[in-house]
Amino acid sequence: MPNTRLNITLPTPIVDDIKAIYGQRGLSQFLEEAAKEKLEEVKKKAYKGLIEGYQSTAVETKEVLKKFESAVTEKRDV
């Protein structure tokens, strides 16, 4: 996967803590993992809202489809 170089600013105590645990070279890896975790969380919340919306209209959608089913399946004299 291609990488993009960024210039970011973080509070020094946070950077110091990350470096103390992961080392100087582990900073990028830590930030990448943290970003992935946060993105997964945000996406799950967004998808959850969409799924709930679809589920809330599912019964109505089925009723409408049942009404049109006979129109689609019956043979017509044209």
Phi and psi in degrees as GROMACS dihedral restraints (atoms count N, CA, C in turn):
[ dihedral_restraints ]
;  ai    aj    ak    al  type     phi  dphi    fc
    3     4     5     6     1   -68.5    20    10
    4     5     6     7     1   151.3    20    10
    6     7     8     9     1  -110.2    20    10
    7     8     9    10     1   154.7    20    10
    9    10    11    12     1  -122.1    20    10
   10    11    12    13     1   129.0    20    10
   12    13    14    15     1   -81.8    20    10
   13    14    15    16     1   133.5    20    10
   15    16    17    18     1  -123.5    20    10
   16    17    18    19     1   154.2    20    10
   18    19    20    21     1  -116.4    20    10
   19    20    21    22     1   107.4    20    10
   21    22    23    24     1  -120.5    20    10
   22    23    24    25     1   161.5    20    10
   24    25    26    27     1  -121.3    20    10
   25    26    27    28     1   126.7    20    10
   27    28    29    30     1  -129.6    20    10
   28    29    30    31     1   154.4    20    10
   30    31    32    33     1   -60.2    20    10
   31    32    33    34     1   137.5    20    10
   33    34    35    36     1   -55.1    20    10
   34    35    36    37     1   -42.5    20    10
   36    37    38    39     1   -60.4    20    10
   37    38    39    40     1   -35.8    20    10
   39    40    41    42     1   -66.2    20    10
   40    41    42    43     1   -46.7    20    10
   42    43    44    45     1   -61.0    20    10
   43    44    45    46     1   -43.5    20    10
   45    46    47    48     1   -61.1    20    10
   46    47    48    49     1   -41.7    20    10
   48    49    50    51     1   -65.0    20    10
   49    50    51    52     1   -43.1    20    10
   51    52    53    54     1   -62.4    20    10
   52    53    54    55     1   -46.8    20    10
   54    55    56    57     1   -62.9    20    10
   55    56    57    58     1   -36.5    20    10
   57    58    59    60     1   -64.1    20    10
   58    59    60    61     1   -33.9    20    10
   60    61    62    63     1   -89.4    20    10
   61    62    63    64     1   -44.0    20    10
   63    64    65    66     1  -104.6    20    10
   64    65    66    67     1    -8.8    20    10
   66    67    68    69     1    84.0    20    10
   67    68    69    70     1   168.6    20    10
   69    70    71    72     1   -58.2    20    10
   70    71    72    73     1   -42.3    20    10
   72    73    74    75     1   -79.2    20    10
   73    74    75    76     1   -14.2    20    10
   75    76    77    78     1   -84.2    20    10
   76    77    78    79     1    -5.2    20    10
   78    79    80    81     1   -61.5    20    10
   79    80    81    82     1   -47.9    20    10
   81    82    83    84     1   -63.3    20    10
   82    83    84    85     1   -42.5    20    10
   84    85    86    87     1   -62.6    20    10
   85    86    87    88     1   -43.5    20    10
   87    88    89    90     1   -60.1    20    10
   88    89    90    91     1   -47.4    20    10
   90    91    92    93     1   -64.2    20    10
   91    92    93    94     1   -37.2    20    10
   93    94    95    96     1   -63.6    20    10
   94    95    96    97     1   -47.1    20    10
   96    97    98    99     1   -63.6    20    10
   97    98    99   100     1   -41.4    20    10
   99   100   101   102     1   -63.8    20    10
  100   101   102   103     1   -41.3    20    10
  102   103   104   105     1   -64.9    20    10
  103   104   105   106     1   -41.6    20    10
  105   106   107   108     1   -61.4    20    10
  106   107   108   109     1   -45.9    20    10
  108   109   110   111     1   -60.7    20    10
  109   110   111   112     1   -44.4    20    10
  111   112   113   114     1   -65.4    20    10
  112   113   114   115     1   -41.7    20    10
  114   115   116   117     1   -62.2    20    10
  115   116   117   118     1   -41.7    20    10
  117   118   119   120     1   -59.9    20    10
  118   119   120   121     1   -42.8    20    10
  120   121   122   123     1   -62.4    20    10
  121   122   123   124     1   -46.1    20    10
  123   124   125   126     1   -64.9    20    10
  124   125   126   127     1   -42.7    20    10
  126   127   128   129     1   -64.1    20    10
  127   128   129   130     1   -41.4    20    10
  129   130   131   132     1   -60.5    20    10
  130   131   132   133     1   -42.0    20    10
  132   133   134   135     1   -63.6    20    10
  133   134   135   136     1   -42.6    20    10
  135   136   137   138     1   -65.6    20    10
  136   137   138   139     1   -45.3    20    10
  138   139   140   141     1   -67.3    20    10
  139   140   141   142     1   -35.5    20    10
  141   142   143   144     1   -60.1    20    10
  142   143   144   145     1   -43.5    20    10
  144   145   146   147     1   -62.3    20    10
  145   146   147   148     1   -41.6    20    10
  147   148   149   150     1   -64.9    20    10
  148   149   150   151     1   -45.4    20    10
  150   151   152   153     1   -61.4    20    10
  151   152   153   154     1   -44.3    20    10
  153   154   155   156     1   -62.0    20    10
  154   155   156   157     1   -38.1    20    10
  156   157   158   159     1   -64.7    20    10
  157   158   159   160     1   -44.2    20    10
  159   160   161   162     1   -64.6    20    10
  160   161   162   163     1   -42.0    20    10
  162   163   164   165     1   -65.7    20    10
  163   164   165   166     1   -35.2    20    10
  165   166   167   168     1   -68.8    20    10
  166   167   168   169     1   -25.2    20    10
  168   169   170   171     1  -102.1    20    10
  169   170   171   172     1     1.7    20    10
  171   172   173   174     1   -61.8    20    10
  172   173   174   175     1   -43.4    20    10
  174   175   176   177     1   -62.6    20    10
  175   176   177   178     1   -46.0    20    10
  177   178   179   180     1   -62.3    20    10
  178   179   180   181     1   -41.2    20    10
  180   181   182   183     1   -63.0    20    10
  181   182   183   184     1   -42.6    20    10
  183   184   185   186     1   -62.6    20    10
  184   185   186   187     1   -40.4    20    10
  186   187   188   189     1   -63.6    20    10
  187   188   189   190     1   -42.6    20    10
  189   190   191   192     1   -64.8    20    10
  190   191   192   193     1   -43.2    20    10
  192   193   194   195     1   -63.8    20    10
  193   194   195   196     1   -36.5    20    10
  195   196   197   198     1   -63.4    20    10
  196   197   198   199     1   -37.7    20    10
  198   199   200   201     1   -64.8    20    10
  199   200   201   202     1   -37.9    20    10
  201   202   203   204     1   -85.1    20    10
  202   203   204   205     1   -15.3    20    10
  204   205   206   207     1   -60.1    20    10
  205   206   207   208     1   -44.2    20    10
  207   208   209   210     1   -65.8    20    10
  208   209   210   211     1   -35.2    20    10
  210   211   212   213     1   -66.1    20    10
  211   212   213   214     1   -34.1    20    10
  213   214   215   216     1   -80.8    20    10
  214   215   216   217     1   -34.5    20    10
  216   217   218   219     1   -92.9    20    10
  217   218   219   220     1   -18.4    20    10
  219   220   221   222     1   -78.1    20    10
  220   221   222   223     1   147.5    20    10
  222   223   224   225     1   -83.0    20    10
  223   224   225   226     1   142.1    20    10
  225   226   227   228     1  -122.2    20    10
  226   227   228   229     1   149.4    20    10
  228   229   230   231     1   -91.3    20    10
  229   230   231   232     1   111.3    20    10
